[in-house]
Amino acid sequence: MLTYLLGDVLRIFAGHITPGEILGTKPSQGMWLFVAALMLIPIVMLVLTLTLKHPAIRWANIIVPVLLVVFNLFGFSGYLGTYDRFLLLVSFVFNALTVWYALKWAV
């Protein structure tokens, strides 16, 4: 989550985006809700990791990072800065580590 937020801040300061727009268009309230929900996923995963029983959280820690990587791959070519691609690659590494640790958990 912090890498995504850092990328957003750097894009603003670099002038690569216009505040209040997503991909050059003014987003609807539904789109802002989607963005807010997307940014909450890592926080929700932290809470679920502490509260869910073993089999459920193991699968959540396998499925959710894979979905985040797929989501980010669709937008990968649209990022302008080298810093964007670097931060996405860092997020891919952390997502891969999350899946790897979840797969290693003893049942």
Protein Blocks (a to p, Z undefined) as FASTA:
>chain_A
ZZmmmmmmmmmmnopacehiaehiacdfklmmmmmmmmmmmmmmmmmmmmmcfklmmmmm
mmmmmmmmmmmmmmmmmpmbfklmmmmmmmmmmmmmmmmmmmmpcZZ
